[in-house]
């Protein structure tokens, strides 16, 4: 089965506008169409996920704890003051003992609440994200692997094959993000994250900055769109020569697309399930990873946020 309606005779024709493109297996009419300024490529740093998200699939919750200036310190001060000042009065000693007992009770209750909160936090952390739960992790459109359809066909130029597939992957990913983009607000997602991984954007001055997820993704989509529509980088004319840095650009584009995949899986997969598109999205991702593995386009470290899912796909035969 082929997933590219634009492949004609194992070649790539001139890119057409989105109005003229045929609907592919993964495409959807609601796609992101933002046009922003071109910026530089982002980088990633390990961090904790945003605490502002209410999505059920986001992990990384942490438990609370007791303050160092709480009841225990106050109790010790009161106990010391009482024993030195009220030794001669039995009634006052009795009240001091009662106060001390009350403080111990409060400490015990506070410790119990902290213990319960800690256990609740650990339980939350141990829960797998939604995309790793059954039946969603097993859902797919296609049985078997994508090995045969990602391999370089005979008599086809490698650069031409890479350009065609990257172009198609980007169009489909843009369509999927368009389905959930209305839910990606700065208030809900003030940083771009995928589980425990936080991605920073490098601005024009070389400064790595945190951006809201919606702004980060819009920058990435615009950056990729500028790349694939640049005739010097992605030539479409017959006989045109690909630049020497073409493979490097393809790897950078693949890395940016993977980060959008990871963000959707961790933060918007419940919307994908609501639309009954989990089989489409899983198959699309398995196809993308199969292609990047075939041509070594992604580093192993970059795959870490979704490595458990990739391992599941490998075990089920979707990825070789």
Backbone as CSV, one residue per row, in Angstrom:
resi,resn,N_x,N_y,N_z,CA_x,CA_y,CA_z,C_x,C_y,C_z
1,UNK,0.837,-1.188,0.000,0.000,0.000,0.000,0.877,1.245,0.000
2,UNK,0.547,2.239,-0.776,1.322,3.473,-0.821,0.564,4.575,-0.105
3,UNK,1.267,5.450,0.563,0.648,6.535,1.284,0.881,7.876,0.633
4,UNK,1.473,7.910,-0.531,1.720,9.166,-1.212,0.967,9.192,-2.537
5,UNK,-0.064,9.996,-2.601,-0.813,10.123,-3.847,-0.066,10.942,-4.878
6,UNK,0.971,11.623,-4.458,1.697,12.480,-5.403,2.865,11.777,-6.056
7,UNK,3.132,10.527,-5.664,4.252,9.799,-6.275,3.806,9.295,-7.651
8,UNK,4.432,9.749,-8.621,4.138,9.328,-9.998,5.415,8.793,-10.616
9,UNK,5.448,7.488,-10.865,6.616,6.895,-11.500,7.868,7.038,-10.671
10,UNK,7.699,7.023,-9.332,8.827,7.103,-8.401,9.615,8.394,-8.579
11,UNK,8.958,9.468,-8.937,9.603,10.763,-9.091,8.832,11.813,-8.371
12,UNK,9.280,13.063,-8.396,8.602,14.154,-7.719,8.395,15.294,-8.696
13,UNK,7.180,15.703,-8.854,6.880,16.799,-9.758,6.971,18.127,-9.053
14,UNK,6.626,19.157,-9.767,6.628,20.492,-9.204,5.617,20.562,-8.088
15,UNK,5.968,21.203,-6.938,5.068,21.304,-5.799,3.846,22.113,-6.194
16,UNK,2.697,21.657,-5.735,1.456,22.353,-6.012,0.962,23.017,-4.752
17,UNK,0.084,23.980,-4.904,-0.497,24.639,-3.746,-1.390,23.673,-3.013
18,UNK,-1.732,23.994,-1.745,-2.566,23.102,-0.956,-3.951,22.920,-1.564
19,UNK,-4.458,23.936,-2.292,-5.766,23.810,-2.934,-5.757,22.754,-4.012
20,UNK,-4.590,22.531,-4.629,-4.515,21.585,-5.739,-4.078,20.210,-5.302
21,UNK,-3.603,20.055,-4.035,-3.099,18.766,-3.599,-4.239,17.789,-3.390
22,UNK,-3.997,16.521,-3.707,-4.963,15.486,-3.452,-4.914,15.117,-2.001
23,UNK,-6.036,14.671,-1.479,-6.085,14.291,-0.078,-5.330,12.998,0.125
24,UNK,-4.349,13.002,1.039,-3.568,11.811,1.318,-4.200,11.043,2.458
25,UNK,-3.585,9.912,2.791,-4.147,9.039,3.810,-4.280,9.737,5.140
26,UNK,-3.303,10.587,5.493,-3.292,11.193,6.810,-3.871,12.596,6.827
27,UNK,-4.213,13.172,5.680,-4.551,14.591,5.623,-5.938,14.859,6.179
28,UNK,-6.173,16.123,6.529,-7.450,16.569,7.060,-7.674,17.994,6.596
29,UNK,-8.929,18.400,6.307,-9.166,19.743,5.777,-8.836,20.865,6.735
30,UNK,-8.869,20.604,8.050,-8.578,21.662,9.009,-7.103,21.705,9.289
31,UNK,-6.361,22.554,8.622,-4.901,22.594,8.762,-4.461,23.973,9.181
32,UNK,-3.288,24.014,9.774,-2.721,25.283,10.217,-2.214,26.049,9.007
33,UNK,-2.552,27.317,8.961,-2.122,28.116,7.821,-1.435,29.401,8.217
34,UNK,-0.875,29.439,9.427,-0.220,30.659,9.896,1.039,30.962,9.099
35,UNK,1.263,32.230,8.828,2.485,32.662,8.141,3.199,33.639,9.048
36,UNK,4.362,33.239,9.542,5.117,34.073,10.456,6.495,34.331,9.887
37,UNK,7.238,35.175,10.611,8.597,35.478,10.179,9.468,34.248,10.289
38,UNK,10.531,34.187,9.476,11.482,33.085,9.556,12.393,33.316,10.752
39,UNK,12.621,32.285,11.540,13.533,32.360,12.668,14.445,31.171,12.642
40,UNK,15.345,31.116,13.611,16.320,30.048,13.598,15.776,28.786,14.214
41,UNK,16.559,27.725,14.108,16.159,26.420,14.606,16.195,26.360,16.114
42,UNK,15.205,25.662,16.738,15.200,25.558,18.187,16.152,24.500,18.698
43,UNK,16.406,24.555,20.018,17.178,23.521,20.681,16.349,22.969,21.806
44,UNK,16.812,21.883,22.439,16.043,21.323,23.540,16.909,21.218,24.775
45,UNK,16.261,21.350,25.924,16.919,21.133,27.194,15.999,20.340,28.076
46,UNK,16.538,19.432,28.924,15.669,18.673,29.818,15.084,19.566,30.879
47,UNK,13.824,19.425,31.120,13.162,20.228,32.131,11.904,19.541,32.541
48,UNK,11.214,20.136,33.510,9.941,19.580,33.935,8.852,20.079,33.021
49,UNK,7.790,19.311,32.831,6.678,19.752,31.983,5.939,20.917,32.600
50,UNK,5.191,21.629,31.757,4.454,22.789,32.216,3.447,22.404,33.283
51,UNK,3.350,23.231,34.345,2.391,22.967,35.401,1.025,23.547,35.086
52,UNK,0.902,24.230,33.973,-0.353,24.892,33.642,-1.278,24.010,32.827
53,UNK,-0.795,22.876,32.342,-1.617,22.049,31.472,-2.633,21.270,32.265
54,UNK,-3.842,21.178,31.740,-4.883,20.361,32.357,-5.140,19.107,31.561
55,UNK,-4.327,18.836,30.508,-4.529,17.649,29.688,-4.308,16.386,30.493
56,UNK,-5.206,15.373,30.381,-5.058,14.159,31.181,-3.859,13.336,30.808
57,UNK,-3.227,13.590,29.629,-2.140,12.722,29.210,-0.775,13.247,29.600
58,UNK,-0.724,14.397,30.221,0.573,14.950,30.542,1.053,14.411,31.865
59,UNK,2.318,13.955,31.889,2.842,13.374,33.104,3.694,14.365,33.868
60,UNK,4.445,13.879,34.915,5.408,14.697,35.605,4.860,15.446,36.788
61,UNK,3.686,15.058,37.390,3.161,15.744,38.548,4.063,15.515,39.730
62,UNK,4.152,16.498,40.624,4.990,16.368,41.803,4.179,16.655,43.036
63,UNK,4.581,16.076,44.131,3.853,16.228,45.382,4.390,17.384,46.198
64,UNK,3.599,17.831,47.182,3.984,18.926,48.038,4.727,18.434,49.250
65,UNK,5.175,19.331,50.114,5.910,18.970,51.316,5.702,19.978,52.407
66,UNK,6.215,19.686,53.594,6.077,20.564,54.743,7.086,21.710,54.660
67,UNK,6.669,22.865,55.104,7.575,24.024,55.136,8.516,23.925,56.309
68,UNK,9.731,24.435,56.121,10.712,24.404,57.193,10.385,25.359,58.330
69,UNK,9.419,26.258,58.132,9.048,27.206,59.173,7.692,26.881,59.773
70,UNK,7.299,25.617,59.743,5.968,25.214,60.177,5.878,24.893,61.647
71,UNK,4.922,24.064,61.984,4.559,23.759,63.371,5.685,23.153,64.177
72,UNK,6.491,22.204,63.666,7.523,21.579,64.503,8.440,22.575,65.178
73,UNK,8.894,23.587,64.449,9.786,24.589,65.048,9.084,25.359,66.146
74,UNK,7.839,25.765,65.899,7.068,26.494,66.899,6.868,25.647,68.137
75,UNK,6.618,24.358,67.988,6.397,23.461,69.114,7.618,23.384,70.007
76,UNK,8.810,23.281,69.445,10.024,23.206,70.243,10.219,24.487,71.048
77,UNK,9.934,25.644,70.455,10.097,26.900,71.169,9.152,26.983,72.357
78,UNK,7.885,26.591,72.157,6.914,26.661,73.214,7.263,25.707,74.341
79,UNK,7.703,24.498,73.997,8.028,23.518,75.022,9.187,24.015,75.891
80,UNK,10.209,24.582,75.307,11.347,25.091,76.063,10.962,26.251,76.975
81,UNK,10.139,27.146,76.478,9.707,28.310,77.267,8.864,27.866,78.438
82,UNK,7.987,26.891,78.236,7.082,26.443,79.289,7.837,25.763,80.425
83,UNK,8.788,24.896,80.134,9.500,24.160,81.173,10.340,25.071,82.048
84,UNK,10.821,26.194,81.512,11.686,27.080,82.296,10.901,28.100,83.095
85,UNK,9.676,28.435,82.730,8.965,29.544,83.351,7.852,29.097,84.301
86,UNK,7.351,27.874,84.146,6.153,27.510,84.900,6.361,26.258,85.726
87,UNK,7.586,25.987,86.211,7.835,24.797,87.006,7.125,24.850,88.350
88,UNK,6.925,25.999,88.966,6.341,26.087,90.289,4.840,25.985,90.335
89,UNK,4.141,25.965,89.200,2.679,25.944,89.173,2.179,24.680,88.511
90,UNK,1.538,23.757,89.317,1.028,22.516,88.715,0.013,22.768,87.615
91,UNK,-0.881,23.760,87.831,-1.919,24.005,86.828,-1.309,24.504,85.527
92,UNK,-0.297,25.379,85.672,0.341,25.886,84.462,1.162,24.796,83.785
93,UNK,1.791,23.910,84.616,2.509,22.789,84.010,1.539,21.910,83.225
94,UNK,0.324,21.741,83.786,-0.697,20.923,83.102,-1.076,21.537,81.777
95,UNK,-1.279,22.870,81.784,-1.614,23.520,80.514,-0.476,23.413,79.511
96,UNK,0.772,23.507,80.038,1.924,23.389,79.138,1.987,22.006,78.514
97,UNK,1.712,20.990,79.374,1.703,19.619,78.847,0.619,19.441,77.803
98,UNK,-0.564,20.041,78.067,-1.661,19.940,77.088,-1.285,20.621,75.781
99,UNK,-0.644,21.817,75.887,-0.226,22.518,74.669,0.779,21.692,73.880
100,UNK,1.710,21.075,74.654,2.705,20.239,73.988,2.049,19.061,73.298
101,UNK,1.046,18.475,73.976,0.333,17.352,73.356,-0.407,17.767,72.107
102,UNK,-1.019,18.963,72.139,-1.728,19.447,70.955,-0.773,19.661,69.790
103,UNK,0.410,20.200,70.110,1.385,20.422,69.056,1.843,19.108,68.442
104,UNK,2.047,18.102,69.281,2.435,16.786,68.764,1.349,16.204,67.876
105,UNK,0.078,16.416,68.296,-1.040,15.928,67.473,-1.058,16.626,66.126
106,UNK,-0.836,17.958,66.167,-0.821,18.697,64.908,0.324,18.242,64.014
107,UNK,1.497,17.992,64.648,2.625,17.499,63.856,2.299,16.165,63.213
108,UNK,1.658,15.284,64.014,1.307,13.951,63.494,0.347,14.055,62.329
109,UNK,-0.659,14.946,62.476,-1.630,15.114,61.391,-0.964,15.698,60.150
110,UNK,-0.070,16.667,60.356,0.620,17.281,59.216,1.493,16.258,58.501
111,UNK,2.188,15.418,59.294,3.022,14.380,58.695,2.187,13.399,57.902
112,UNK,1.001,13.085,58.450,0.115,12.152,57.753,-0.352,12.738,56.422
113,UNK,-0.747,14.041,56.460,-1.188,14.680,55.210,-0.069,14.716,54.187
114,UNK,1.159,15.018,54.653,2.300,15.047,53.729,2.552,13.665,53.138
115,UNK,2.394,12.641,53.960,2.601,11.269,53.484,1.567,10.892,52.434
116,UNK,0.298,11.264,52.706,-0.768,10.971,51.733,-0.520,11.701,50.426
117,UNK,-0.111,13.003,50.532,0.166,13.782,49.319,1.307,13.177,48.534
118,UNK,2.336,12.686,49.259,3.482,12.076,48.586,3.076,10.813,47.848
119,UNK,2.257,9.968,48.514,1.798,8.740,47.855,0.936,9.046,46.644
120,UNK,0.081,10.082,46.767,-0.758,10.478,45.634,0.083,10.973,44.475
121,UNK,1.141,11.749,44.796,2.032,12.256,43.753,2.752,11.120,43.052
122,UNK,3.247,10.138,43.826,3.952,9.010,43.235,3.027,8.196,42.348
123,UNK,1.759,8.078,42.769,0.791,7.336,41.969,0.549,8.031,40.643
124,UNK,0.480,9.399,40.697,0.252,10.163,39.470,1.433,10.028,38.519
125,UNK,2.655,10.081,39.081,3.841,9.997,38.247,3.940,8.642,37.567
126,UNK,3.510,7.597,38.253,3.655,6.247,37.718,2.642,5.936,36.623
127,UNK,1.592,6.751,36.503,0.580,6.501,35.483,1.155,6.795,34.098
128,UNK,0.998,5.881,33.151,1.527,6.119,31.798,0.695,7.162,31.068
129,UNK,1.284,7.861,30.110,0.493,8.803,29.313,-0.549,8.058,28.478
130,UNK,-1.544,8.784,28.035,-2.679,8.171,27.341,-2.253,7.391,26.113
131,UNK,-1.292,7.915,25.357,-0.894,7.241,24.120,-0.201,5.907,24.367
132,UNK,0.230,5.649,25.615,0.845,4.370,25.950,-0.142,3.381,26.558
133,UNK,-1.387,3.784,26.703,-2.417,2.915,27.271,-3.119,2.120,26.180
134,UNK,-3.549,0.927,26.519,-4.339,0.146,25.572,-5.784,0.640,25.615
135,UNK,-6.482,0.609,24.491,-6.087,-0.003,23.215,-5.336,0.928,22.277
136,UNK,-5.108,2.192,22.716,-4.576,3.196,21.792,-3.176,2.861,21.290
137,UNK,-2.332,2.318,22.163,-0.968,2.007,21.753,-0.923,0.886,20.716
138,UNK,-1.976,0.086,20.625,-2.028,-1.015,19.665,-2.773,-0.652,18.379
139,UNK,-3.372,0.525,18.361,-4.232,0.904,17.236,-3.403,1.388,16.047
140,UNK,-3.769,0.925,14.850,-3.072,1.340,13.625,-3.946,1.041,12.423
141,UNK,-3.680,1.743,11.341,-4.418,1.500,10.096,-3.862,0.311,9.330
142,UNK,-2.560,0.089,9.470,-1.872,-0.888,8.635,-1.208,-1.940,9.512
143,UNK,-1.350,-3.190,9.141,-0.629,-4.271,9.806,0.686,-4.514,9.072
144,UNK,1.727,-4.753,9.833,3.032,-4.946,9.214,3.841,-3.667,9.255
145,UNK,5.048,-3.757,8.755,5.973,-2.622,8.814,5.934,-1.796,7.530
146,UNK,6.616,-0.658,7.600,6.696,0.267,6.467,8.037,0.141,5.736
147,UNK,8.748,-0.912,6.029,10.095,-1.068,5.493,10.130,-0.960,3.980
148,UNK,9.230,-1.629,3.313,9.293,-1.684,1.851,8.933,-0.358,1.185
149,UNK,8.106,0.454,1.863,7.690,1.697,1.202,8.579,2.879,1.551
150,UNK,9.508,2.704,2.488,10.426,3.800,2.793,11.789,3.595,2.141
151,UNK,12.060,2.413,1.658,13.351,2.151,1.025,13.478,2.916,-0.284
152,UNK,14.697,3.282,-0.608,14.961,4.020,-1.846,14.667,3.124,-3.049
153,UNK,13.737,3.537,-3.917,13.436,2.726,-5.101,14.618,2.712,-6.078
154,UNK,14.651,1.715,-6.887,15.709,1.611,-7.892,15.609,2.769,-8.892
155,UNK,16.769,3.249,-9.296,16.897,4.296,-10.320,16.322,5.648,-9.878
156,UNK,16.128,5.838,-8.561,15.632,7.117,-8.045,16.749,7.788,-7.255
157,UNK,16.959,9.070,-7.522,17.997,9.833,-6.834,17.664,9.944,-5.346
158,UNK,18.656,9.753,-4.487,18.443,9.797,-3.041,17.883,11.147,-2.594
159,UNK,18.476,12.224,-3.051,18.006,13.549,-2.641,16.565,13.795,-3.077
160,UNK,16.249,13.326,-4.277,14.875,13.480,-4.769,13.889,12.707,-3.897
161,UNK,14.281,11.509,-3.474,13.430,10.670,-2.618,13.249,11.302,-1.234
162,UNK,14.320,11.842,-0.692,14.235,12.511,0.602,13.332,13.748,0.516
163,UNK,13.509,14.524,-0.521,12.720,15.744,-0.676,11.237,15.434,-0.809
164,UNK,10.897,14.425,-1.597,9.500,14.050,-1.787,8.853,13.642,-0.476
165,UNK,9.520,12.765,0.270,8.942,12.271,1.515,8.852,13.360,2.582
166,UNK,9.876,14.177,2.705,9.837,15.268,3.682,8.692,16.217,3.366
167,UNK,8.508,16.511,2.096,7.420,17.381,1.676,6.068,16.804,2.083
168,UNK,5.872,15.501,1.874,4.612,14.854,2.213,4.412,14.759,3.724
169,UNK,5.459,14.387,4.445,5.353,14.305,5.902,4.965,15.654,6.504
170,UNK,5.594,16.691,6.022,5.313,18.018,6.566,3.864,18.430,6.303
171,UNK,3.371,18.185,5.113,1.990,18.536,4.797,0.996,17.811,5.690
172,UNK,1.229,16.530,5.927,0.321,15.760,6.780,0.411,16.189,8.238
173,UNK,1.629,16.454,8.726,1.788,16.880,10.109,1.141,18.243,10.340
174,UNK,1.277,19.132,9.375,0.644,20.442,9.468,-0.872,20.295,9.571
175,UNK,-1.431,19.335,8.827,-2.878,19.096,8.883,-3.301,18.560,10.245
176,UNK,-2.544,17.628,10.812,-2.874,17.095,12.129,-2.802,18.189,13.200
177,UNK,-1.752,18.996,13.153,-1.659,20.063,14.144,-2.803,21.060,13.992
178,UNK,-3.239,21.280,12.769,-4.368,22.186,12.552,-5.634,21.733,13.267
179,UNK,-5.767,20.422,13.498,-6.950,19.903,14.182,-6.978,20.273,15.664
180,UNK,-5.815,20.422,16.267,-5.748,20.661,17.716,-5.202,22.033,18.063
181,UNK,-4.854,22.832,17.076,-4.168,24.104,17.338,-5.000,25.063,18.179
182,UNK,-6.329,25.000,18.077,-7.166,25.898,18.864,-7.054,25.622,20.358
183,UNK,-6.647,24.431,20.724,-6.513,24.075,22.137,-5.125,24.403,22.687
184,UNK,-4.201,24.766,21.827,-2.829,25.057,22.250,-2.711,26.559,22.479
185,UNK,-3.059,26.993,23.680,-3.050,28.406,24.025,-1.852,28.724,24.917
186,UNK,-1.429,29.986,24.939,-0.302,30.360,25.819,-0.604,30.115,27.288
187,UNK,-1.874,30.254,27.681,-2.235,30.046,29.079,-2.110,28.573,29.474
188,UNK,-2.537,27.673,28.605,-2.490,26.245,28.904,-1.092,25.666,28.729
189,UNK,-0.355,26.169,27.740,0.976,25.628,27.436,1.973,26.777,27.283
190,UNK,2.429,27.336,28.414,3.363,28.461,28.342,4.759,28.066,27.886
191,UNK,5.048,26.766,27.824,6.332,26.294,27.296,6.075,25.162,26.314
192,UNK,7.046,24.911,25.465,6.987,23.808,24.511,7.638,22.600,25.163
193,UNK,6.828,21.590,25.484,7.376,20.435,26.172,6.796,19.149,25.627
194,UNK,7.527,18.066,25.881,7.071,16.715,25.561,7.426,15.838,26.750
195,UNK,6.491,15.716,27.689,6.777,14.991,28.903,7.860,15.691,29.694
196,UNK,8.944,14.994,30.022,10.022,15.603,30.817,10.959,16.496,30.013
197,UNK,10.746,16.596,28.719,11.658,17.354,27.851,11.059,18.707,27.500
198,UNK,11.847,19.745,27.691,11.433,21.097,27.341,12.281,21.601,26.184
199,UNK,11.646,22.229,25.200,12.343,22.723,24.019,12.458,24.244,24.081
200,UNK,13.662,24.745,23.816,13.913,26.184,23.779,14.099,26.633,22.337
201,UNK,13.744,27.878,22.101,13.905,28.463,20.770,15.105,29.395,20.758
202,UNK,15.935,29.278,19.732,17.087,30.166,19.570,16.672,31.333,18.690
203,UNK,16.676,32.535,19.262,16.238,33.700,18.500,17.353,34.200,17.583
204,UNK,17.095,35.320,16.929,18.041,35.843,15.955,19.384,36.230,16.534
205,UNK,19.420,36.528,17.844,20.672,36.914,18.482,21.425,35.721,19.066
206,UNK,20.872,34.512,18.882,21.515,33.325,19.419,21.138,33.004,20.846
207,UNK,20.165,33.726,21.387,19.715,33.510,22.760,18.649,32.425,22.786
208,UNK,18.821,31.419,23.670,17.829,30.357,23.831,16.744,30.837,24.782
209,UNK,15.502,30.852,24.315,14.401,31.394,25.110,13.247,30.404,25.156
210,UNK,12.485,30.478,26.249,11.252,29.714,26.374,10.135,30.437,25.639
211,UNK,9.391,29.720,24.833,8.254,30.294,24.130,7.012,29.463,24.436
212,UNK,5.829,30.078,24.394,4.605,29.281,24.470,4.582,28.252,23.338
213,UNK,3.992,27.116,23.598,4.005,26.035,22.618,3.421,26.464,21.279
214,UNK,2.342,27.249,21.309,1.712,27.660,20.050,2.657,28.524,19.221
215,UNK,3.370,29.423,19.875,4.308,30.284,19.146,5.497,29.478,18.637
216,UNK,5.994,28.588,19.469,7.115,27.734,19.077,6.761,26.912,17.838
217,UNK,5.600,26.272,17.858,5.211,25.415,16.741,4.956,26.246,15.484
218,UNK,4.357,27.419,15.647,4.151,28.285,14.482,5.482,28.692,13.856
219,UNK,6.468,28.972,14.688,7.798,29.300,14.173,8.395,28.105,13.423
220,UNK,8.244,26.915,13.978,8.786,25.722,13.334,8.109,25.484,11.983
221,UNK,6.776,25.586,11.967,6.040,25.353,10.714,6.452,26.369,9.659
222,UNK,6.596,27.620,10.071,7.012,28.649,9.118,8.438,28.407,8.632
223,UNK,9.320,28.024,9.551,10.715,27.759,9.199,10.817,26.612,8.190
224,UNK,10.070,25.526,8.436,10.104,24.388,7.505,9.495,24.775,6.170
225,UNK,8.377,25.498,6.219,7.722,25.914,4.977,8.654,26.760,4.122
226,UNK,9.393,27.655,4.747,10.352,28.468,4.001,11.445,27.611,3.379
227,UNK,11.872,26.586,4.097,12.914,25.701,3.587,12.453,24.921,2.360
228,UNK,11.297,24.270,2.473,10.872,23.382,1.385,10.361,24.152,0.177
229,UNK,10.074,25.448,0.354,9.661,26.261,-0.779,10.792,27.102,-1.348
230,UNK,11.993,26.900,-0.822,13.172,27.587,-1.332,13.784,26.747,-2.448
231,UNK,13.782,27.274,-3.659,14.277,26.524,-4.798,15.768,26.205,-4.687
232,UNK,16.495,26.962,-3.907,17.911,26.668,-3.748,18.131,25.494,-2.792
233,UNK,17.190,25.268,-1.890,17.308,24.167,-0.931,16.565,22.934,-1.409
234,UNK,15.328,23.113,-1.878,14.500,22.021,-2.387,14.151,22.319,-3.861
235,UNK,15.083,22.125,-4.764,14.799,22.430,-6.171,13.752,21.482,-6.745
236,UNK,12.888,22.023,-7.586,11.839,21.217,-8.209,11.965,21.153,-9.725
237,UNK,12.802,21.983,-10.300,12.941,22.002,-11.752,13.777,20.816,-12.222
238,UNK,13.439,20.310,-13.390,14.149,19.168,-13.947,15.622,19.511,-14.185
239,UNK,16.478,18.639,-13.711,17.912,18.841,-13.885,18.557,19.725,-12.841
240,UNK,17.764,20.247,-11.907,18.334,21.104,-10.865,19.193,20.277,-9.910
241,UNK,20.233,20.888,-9.393,21.170,20.199,-8.501,20.862,20.560,-7.057
242,UNK,20.812,19.556,-6.196,20.594,19.799,-4.771,21.868,20.346,-4.141
243,UNK,21.733,21.253,-3.172,22.925,21.854,-2.549,23.673,20.840,-1.677
244,UNK,24.912,21.145,-1.346,25.731,20.242,-0.539,25.193,20.089,0.872
245,UNK,24.526,21.110,1.390,24.000,21.070,2.753,22.580,20.495,2.819
246,UNK,22.110,19.884,1.735,20.731,19.412,1.682,20.444,18.366,2.761
247,UNK,21.318,17.391,2.942,21.094,16.335,3.932,21.015,16.938,5.337
248,UNK,21.852,17.919,5.619,21.811,18.585,6.925,20.472,19.269,7.149
249,UNK,19.963,19.927,6.112,18.653,20.569,6.227,17.545,19.538,6.446
250,UNK,17.635,18.413,5.761,16.627,17.360,5.929,16.637,16.830,7.362
251,UNK,17.807,16.668,7.947,17.904,16.204,9.332,17.322,17.227,10.300
252,UNK,17.606,18.504,10.060,17.048,19.550,10.936,15.527,19.601,10.835
253,UNK,15.006,19.485,9.633,13.564,19.497,9.440,12.929,18.279,10.118
254,UNK,13.553,17.119,9.984,13.034,15.910,10.630,13.004,16.074,12.146
255,UNK,14.021,16.705,12.695,14.066,16.912,14.139,12.930,17.829,14.602
256,UNK,12.681,18.907,13.861,11.598,19.810,14.234,10.233,19.110,14.136
257,UNK,10.034,18.306,13.117,8.765,17.602,12.975,8.568,16.592,14.099
258,UNK,9.650,15.911,14.489,9.534,14.961,15.596,9.058,15.670,16.863
259,UNK,9.535,16.874,17.114,9.148,17.593,18.318,7.661,17.950,18.305
260,UNK,7.121,18.235,17.143,5.687,18.490,17.059,4.917,17.197,17.304
261,UNK,5.384,16.091,16.743,4.782,14.788,17.043,4.752,14.572,18.559
262,UNK,5.892,14.780,19.212,6.013,14.515,20.646,5.072,15.407,21.448
263,UNK,4.969,16.679,21.067,4.068,17.589,21.781,2.622,17.123,21.659
264,UNK,2.207,16.739,20.465,0.827,16.287,20.269,0.567,15.015,21.069
265,UNK,1.488,14.082,21.043,1.294,12.837,21.785,1.140,13.101,23.288
266,UNK,1.958,13.955,23.850,1.921,14.182,25.292,0.800,15.116,25.730
267,UNK,0.424,16.050,24.892,-0.477,17.112,25.340,-1.822,17.179,24.622
268,UNK,-1.936,16.584,23.450,-3.174,16.703,22.689,-3.711,15.358,22.191
269,UNK,-3.159,14.263,22.688,-3.591,12.968,22.170,-5.046,12.675,22.531
270,UNK,-5.535,13.238,23.637,-6.943,13.036,23.982,-7.862,13.634,22.920
271,UNK,-7.437,14.747,22.303,-8.237,15.337,21.214,-8.196,14.442,19.979
272,UNK,-7.043,13.837,19.714,-6.922,12.898,18.599,-7.860,11.710,18.810
273,UNK,-7.906,11.206,20.038,-8.800,10.086,20.358,-10.254,10.512,20.212
274,UNK,-10.573,11.708,20.677,-11.947,12.216,20.566,-12.406,12.276,19.113
275,UNK,-11.477,12.567,18.216,-11.794,12.640,16.786,-11.694,11.273,16.102
276,UNK,-11.378,10.214,16.883,-11.221,8.853,16.358,-10.131,8.784,15.297
277,UNK,-9.045,9.520,15.530,-7.943,9.555,14.580,-6.666,8.937,15.141
278,UNK,-6.783,8.221,16.272,-5.567,7.651,16.869,-4.905,6.633,15.954
279,UNK,-5.694,5.862,15.200,-5.102,4.890,14.273,-4.347,5.601,13.154
280,UNK,-4.917,6.685,12.651,-4.257,7.462,11.599,-2.957,8.079,12.112
281,UNK,-3.020,8.656,13.322,-1.840,9.340,13.859,-0.737,8.344,14.192
282,UNK,-1.098,7.203,14.772,-0.095,6.176,15.075,0.574,5.656,13.808
283,UNK,-0.221,5.412,12.790,0.334,4.906,11.533,1.223,5.948,10.861
284,UNK,0.791,7.183,10.924,1.593,8.269,10.364,2.933,8.379,11.086
285,UNK,2.900,8.310,12.415,4.134,8.404,13.188,5.049,7.204,12.918
286,UNK,4.471,6.005,12.848,5.278,4.810,12.559,5.931,4.924,11.181
287,UNK,5.204,5.456,10.212,5.743,5.676,8.877,6.906,6.671,8.923
288,UNK,6.713,7.768,9.653,7.737,8.800,9.774,9.001,8.245,10.429
289,UNK,8.842,7.513,11.533,10.009,6.965,12.227,10.707,5.916,11.365
290,UNK,9.946,5.112,10.645,10.554,4.116,9.751,11.419,4.793,8.699
291,UNK,10.934,5.910,8.182,11.691,6.647,7.162,12.959,7.255,7.753
292,UNK,12.841,7.884,8.920,14.018,8.513,9.524,15.060,7.470,9.939
293,UNK,14.614,6.284,10.344,15.561,5.218,10.683,16.253,4.685,9.436
294,UNK,15.514,4.578,8.358,16.070,4.043,7.119,17.229,4.905,6.620
295,UNK,17.116,6.215,6.796,18.139,7.128,6.271,18.906,7.856,7.388
296,UNK,18.763,7.369,8.619,19.543,7.881,9.756,19.410,9.401,9.888
297,UNK,18.173,9.863,9.976,17.918,11.301,10.012,17.769,11.862,11.424
298,UNK,17.583,10.995,12.433,17.389,11.458,13.807,18.365,10.763,14.748
299,UNK,18.933,11.537,15.666,19.791,10.960,16.686,18.949,10.211,17.717
300,UNK,19.555,9.216,18.338,18.845,8.415,19.334,18.389,9.269,20.509
301,UNK,19.200,10.232,20.914,18.850,11.092,22.049,17.603,11.915,21.750
302,UNK,17.454,12.320,20.501,16.276,13.110,20.127,14.991,12.308,20.269
303,UNK,15.083,10.997,20.146,13.905,10.131,20.196,13.439,9.812,21.611
304,UNK,14.207,10.201,22.625,13.938,9.787,24.002,12.517,10.063,24.488
305,UNK,11.905,11.222,24.216,10.552,11.452,24.735,9.529,10.411,24.277
306,UNK,9.696,9.864,23.080,8.739,8.885,22.551,9.370,7.506,22.368
307,UNK,10.507,7.263,23.005,11.169,5.970,22.854,10.298,4.800,23.322
308,UNK,9.551,4.921,24.446,8.664,3.805,24.831,7.636,3.460,23.753
309,UNK,7.079,4.478,23.101,6.106,4.230,22.034,6.785,3.591,20.835
310,UNK,7.971,4.065,20.490,8.713,3.487,19.370,9.033,2.030,19.656
311,UNK,9.416,1.731,20.900,9.708,0.344,21.276,8.468,-0.537,21.122
312,UNK,7.306,-0.001,21.475,6.055,-0.745,21.306,5.792,-1.028,19.830
313,UNK,6.037,-0.034,18.975,5.827,-0.213,17.544,6.816,-1.215,16.963
314,UNK,8.032,-1.199,17.477,9.015,-2.186,17.023,8.586,-3.581,17.430
315,UNK,8.117,-3.729,18.679,7.695,-5.035,19.177,6.490,-5.573,18.408
316,UNK,5.610,-4.670,17.957,4.422,-5.104,17.222,4.671,-5.249,15.726
317,UNK,5.899,-4.940,15.278,6.238,-5.113,13.869,5.930,-3.940,12.980
318,UNK,5.475,-2.816,13.553,5.181,-1.639,12.730,6.467,-0.970,12.248
319,UNK,7.523,-1.064,13.064,8.810,-0.464,12.720,9.871,-1.546,12.772
320,UNK,10.711,-1.609,11.740,11.805,-2.583,11.726,13.115,-1.922,12.131
